[in-house]
């Protein structure tokens, strides 16, 4: 059984937040409807904000973000 530390989980969350931001931005570029495009852009910004916050937590915990 594997033992994961808090830092391991933060790294995993950072990876997921970055992937979400990239995915939402890609979808925004493909959307033809301006309403849907705006929603994807909002989601991309939220994912970027989450990534920024978790990067700060990683640094605070002694990791490299």
N, C-alpha and C positions, 0 to 999 in steps of 0.2 A: 504494500500500500504506500502510495506517495504522500509525502508531507509537504504542503504548500505554505509558504510564509505570507504575511500580509504584503510584502514587497512583490512576491510572485503574482499575487492577485491584482495588485495595482498595475503591474506591467501588462497583464492580460487585458485589463479594462482599458488601458491606454491604447493598446493595439486595436481593440474593438471600436473605440471611439474614433480613432483615426480612419479606420475602414468605413465606418458609418458616414463620416463627413465626406469622404471621397465618393462613396456611393450616392449619397443624396445630391452632391454637386453634379455628378454625372447624369443622374436622372433629371435634374433641373435643366441641363443643357439639351436634353432630348424631348422635354415636354413642349407640346405645341400650345397648350392652354396657358395663358398668363396666370390664371388663378392657381393652377397646379404647380407651375414654375415657382411662384412665390412661396407656396407651402414647402416645396423641396428646399428652396433657399433658406427658409426659416429653420427647417430641420438640420440642414448643413451647419448653420450658425450655432444651433444648440449643441450639436455634436462637437463642434470646434471649441465651444466654451467648456464642455465637459472634459475634453482632452487637455485643455489648458489647466483646469483645476486638478486633474489627476496627475499631470506632470509636476505640478508644484508639490503635491503630496509625496510623489516618488522622491523628489529632491530632498524634501524634509525628512523622509525616512532613511536617507543615506544612499539612495540609488542614483542612477544616471538616467535622466530623462532626455 
